[in-house]
Amino acid sequence: MKRDALSEPTRVLVVEDDHDTADFLSALLATEQIDSAAAATGEAALQIASAFRPTAVITDFEMPGINGIELMLALKEQQLVPPGAKFICVSGLDEVRSQCLRAGFDLFVIKPVTLHKLAAMLQCIRSHEAERAQ
């Protein structure tokens, strides 16, 4: 039986080179009882994902090494996320919004992350849980 994101428990990989933002997002996910792991670079995220198997990824766009789009494509190509995994790009660069969405991100969030934007991110992640329950 082929596994997809709908048959997996929710696990979110946070990829952010700003440690304060990464800690903030991880703490938010913990308050929502969502299991998470964090990485500071795309390369580290690929290593973590092989064992963690995230069903959702929140990633910065601009990081040392590979960018958020390159990370998303590598995670999919290397099958480190199940089919149907959710991808959220968080960036201070609004000009990359359309590029990210065209590449396949489910949601684009411009920094700084506000409570309203956090709610949208959680809704995107929770949509995976709602789909799984059906």
TABEL-V861676 format. One record per residue. N is the residue number from 1. SS is DSSP state (H for helix, E for strand, - for the rest). PSI is psi as a letter, one per 30 degrees, with the letter a starting at -180 (none if undefined). D_FIRST is the distance of its C-alpha to the first C-alpha in Angstrom with 1 decimal. Layout:
N&SS&PSI&D_FIRST + N&SS&PSI&D_FIRST
This chain:
1&-&k&0.0 + 2&-&k&3.8 + 3&-&k&6.4 + 4&E&l&9.6 + 5&H&f&13.1 + 6&H&f&12.9 + 7&H&g&10.5 + 8&-&k&12.8 + 9&-&l&16.4 + 10&-&k&19.1 + 11&E&k&20.4 + 12&E&k&23.1 + 13&E&k&24.6 + 14&E&k&28.2 + 15&E&j&29.8 + 16&-&k&33.6 + 17&-&f&36.6 + 18&-&j&38.9 + 19&H&e&38.4 + 20&H&e&39.9 + 21&H&e&37.5 + 22&H&e&34.5 + 23&H&e&35.9 + 24&H&e&36.6 + 25&H&e&33.1 + 26&H&e&31.5 + 27&H&e&34.0 + 28&H&e&33.2 + 29&H&e&29.5 + 30&H&e&30.4 + 31&H&f&32.6 + 32&-&g&29.7 + 33&-&h&27.7 + 34&-&k&25.3 + 35&E&k&24.3 + 36&E&l&25.6 + 37&E&l&26.6 + 38&E&k&29.3 + 39&E&k&30.3 + 40&-&f&33.7 + 41&-&l&32.7 + 42&H&e&29.9 + 43&H&e&29.8 + 44&H&e&29.5 + 45&H&e&26.7 + 46&H&e&24.6 + 47&H&e&25.3 + 48&H&e&24.5 + 49&H&f&21.3 + 50&H&e&19.8 + 51&H&e&20.0 + 52&H&e&20.1 + 53&-&i&17.0 + 54&-&k&18.8 + 55&-&f&17.5 + 56&E&k&21.0 + 57&E&k&23.8 + 58&E&j&27.5 + 59&E&k&29.5 + 60&E&l&33.1 + 61&-&e&33.9 + 62&-&j&36.8 + 63&-&l&36.2 + 64&-&k&37.5 + 65&-&b&35.6 + 66&-&k&32.8 + 67&-&l&32.9 + 68&H&e&30.3 + 69&H&e&29.2 + 70&H&e&28.9 + 71&H&e&26.9 + 72&H&e&24.4 + 73&H&e&24.0 + 74&H&e&23.6 + 75&H&e&20.9 + 76&H&e&18.9 + 77&H&e&19.9 + 78&-&g&19.1 + 79&-&h&15.7 + 80&-&f&17.1 + 81&-&k&16.0 + 82&-&l&12.8 + 83&E&k&13.1 + 84&-&g&15.5 + 85&-&k&17.3 + 86&E&k&21.0 + 87&E&k&23.9 + 88&E&k&27.5 + 89&E&k&30.5 + 90&E&k&33.6 + 91&E&l&36.8 + 92&-&f&40.5 + 93&-&j&40.6 + 94&H&f&40.4 + 95&H&f&41.0 + 96&H&g&37.5 + 97&H&e&35.9 + 98&H&e&35.4 + 99&H&e&34.2 + 100&H&e&31.5 + 101&H&e&30.4 + 102&H&e&30.4 + 103&H&f&28.3 + 104&-&g&25.5 + 105&-&k&26.4 + 106&-&f&25.7 + 107&E&k&29.1 + 108&E&k&32.2 + 109&E&k&34.6 + 110&E&k&38.1 + 111&-&l&39.7 + 112&-&l&41.3 + 113&-&k&38.5 + 114&-&l&40.0 + 115&H&e&39.0 + 116&H&e&38.3 + 117&H&e&36.1 + 118&H&e&34.3 + 119&H&e&33.6 + 120&H&e&32.1 + 121&H&e&29.8 + 122&H&e&28.7 + 123&H&e&28.1 + 124&H&e&25.8 + 125&H&e&23.8 + 126&H&f&23.9 + 127&H&f&22.7 + 128&H&e&19.3 + 129&H&e&19.7 + 130&H&e&21.0 + 131&H&e&18.2 + 132&H&e&15.7 + 133&H&f&18.0 + 134&-&none&18.1
